[in-house]
Amino acid sequence: MKKNILLVEDDEFLHELYLDLLKSAGYAVTGAKDGATAYEKIKENTWDLVLLDVMLPGIDGFQILDKLDQDKVALKCPVIYLTNLDSTDTDLIKLGKAQDHWTKSDMSPPEFVEKVKKLL
């Protein structure tokens, strides 16, 4: 059975790139490009992995996890923040709410797929 991944990325180029890479690697991938859509998809489905961009239109990735906590929605899968933020102390604390964070600009496409494979 294919692993289900929710990819939340608002950058059109990266969204398509990551979708294609993950599908080519054999994963079932659903995409979302804004925070409100991502929040609903997280709540309504069961995922094996959520790849969550931090900077999103509407509610951001940090706010999504906070809102899920407030609404008592338990995530049963790893959540990985995708970011290009400079890691200030405040950002590091917020990034710590997810299982990990990956800096998009530091990853080549093969590295991205390899990181996903290691998690799943």
C-alpha positions in Angstrom: 0.0 0.0 0.0 1.3 3.4 -0.9 2.2 5.8 1.8 0.0 8.9 1.9 1.8 12.3 2.0 0.3 15.7 2.4 2.5 18.3 0.7 1.8 21.9 1.7 3.8 24.4 -0.4 2.6 27.6 -1.9 5.5 28.2 -4.3 4.2 26.9 -7.6 7.6 25.7 -8.9 8.5 23.9 -5.6 5.0 22.5 -5.3 5.1 20.9 -8.7 8.7 19.7 -8.2 8.0 18.0 -4.9 4.8 16.5 -6.1 6.5 15.0 -9.2 9.5 13.7 -7.1 7.3 12.1 -4.5 4.9 10.5 -7.0 7.9 9.2 -9.0 9.2 7.6 -5.8 5.9 5.7 -5.5 4.1 7.8 -2.9 0.4 8.9 -2.9 0.6 12.7 -2.7 -2.0 15.3 -2.1 -1.1 18.9 -2.4 -2.3 22.1 -0.7 -1.1 25.6 -1.4 -2.6 27.6 1.5 -2.9 27.3 5.2 -6.7 26.9 5.4 -6.8 24.1 2.9 -3.9 22.4 4.6 -5.6 22.6 8.0 -8.8 21.0 6.6 -6.9 18.2 4.8 -4.9 17.4 7.9 -8.1 17.2 10.0 -10.1 15.2 7.5 -7.6 12.5 6.4 -5.1 10.0 7.7 -1.5 10.8 6.6 1.8 8.9 6.9 3.7 12.2 6.6 2.9 15.9 6.4 5.4 18.2 4.7 4.4 21.7 5.8 5.7 24.9 4.4 6.1 27.6 7.2 5.3 30.7 5.1 1.8 30.3 3.6 -1.0 32.5 2.5 -3.7 32.8 5.2 -2.6 30.9 8.2 1.0 29.9 8.3 2.5 26.5 9.1 3.2 27.5 12.8 -0.4 28.6 13.2 -1.7 25.3 11.7 0.0 23.2 14.3 -1.1 25.6 17.1 -4.7 25.4 15.8 -4.6 21.6 15.6 -3.4 21.6 19.3 -6.1 23.9 20.3 -8.7 21.9 18.5 -7.4 18.7 20.1 -6.6 17.1 16.8 -4.0 14.4 17.4 -1.5 13.9 14.5 -0.4 10.3 14.2 2.3 11.0 11.7 5.5 13.0 11.4 5.2 16.7 10.5 8.2 18.2 8.8 8.4 22.0 8.3 9.7 23.1 5.0 11.3 26.5 5.4 13.8 29.1 4.2 13.6 31.1 7.4 16.7 32.3 9.1 16.6 30.4 12.4 16.2 33.0 15.0 15.7 31.8 18.6 11.9 32.4 18.2 11.8 30.5 15.0 13.7 27.6 16.5 11.2 27.3 19.3 8.4 27.3 16.8 10.2 24.9 14.5 10.6 22.5 17.5 6.8 21.8 17.4 7.3 19.6 14.3 9.4 16.4 14.2 12.0 18.2 12.1 12.5 21.1 9.7 14.2 21.1 6.4 15.7 24.1 4.7 14.4 24.1 1.1 17.4 25.9 -0.3 19.8 23.4 1.2 18.3 20.3 -0.5 18.8 18.9 -3.9 15.9 16.9 -5.4 17.6 13.6 -4.7 18.3 14.6 -1.1 14.6 15.6 -0.6 13.4 12.2 -1.8 16.1 10.4 0.4 14.9 12.3 3.5 11.3 11.3 2.9 12.3 7.6 2.3 14.2 7.6 5.6 11.1 8.8 7.5 8.8 6.3 5.9 
